[in-house]
């Protein structure tokens, strides 16, 4: 940016200074003040103009944790099975305790622990060839079996809660669902009771540690917030 003193104002100042009259001096001072104001504003604009920013240098967020998961069918889920152009094979049923559903023509099919896409492919494979030619199978989950966990001890709302379908639940969220700790609650000493390989075990953790942000809550967990000792 180039700064300059206006020629017209400069010559006017010279003429007024030569005249020597009080009026001319006052007018000269006003012209000088105006010129100084324009000069100062020009310098301010040139200094305050922010540099251009390219989207190429903008910060990006990496490794964002996505809570949604590929849901796996489990006992208690209610599913609908459709076979394209075979309306008589449409069925709605609950996944049994052994993880199976009954499919026309083929009988019981083990779907527990499988995703919807895996279940669709499995049923299509069993129907293909012997019974149907290139069957198009669609699976819809109509209702999810609740995955419950319990939070008690020194929390504001001790109760049993449900993990949202197709989502993960972490320890801090589970405690927050129970209204957080009371004034006596000790988040540094939390006990999780969990069934592992058929055995009931207790896991003692400090829920305030950074790694506990990723501590997953499983169905059937019992979370106990202990009391602060003074």
Secondary structure, 3 states (H helix, E strand, C coil): CCCCCCHHHHHHHHHHHHHCCHHHHHHHHHHHHHHHHHHHHHHHHHHHCCCCCCHHHCCCCCCCCCCECCCECCCCCEEEEEECCCHHHCEEEECCCCCEEEECCCEEEECCCCEHHHHHHHHHHHHECCCECCCCEEEEEEECCCEEEEEEECECCCEEEEECCCECCEHHHHHHHCCCECCCEEEEEEEEEEEECCEEEEEEECCCCHHHHHCECCCCCEEEEEECCC
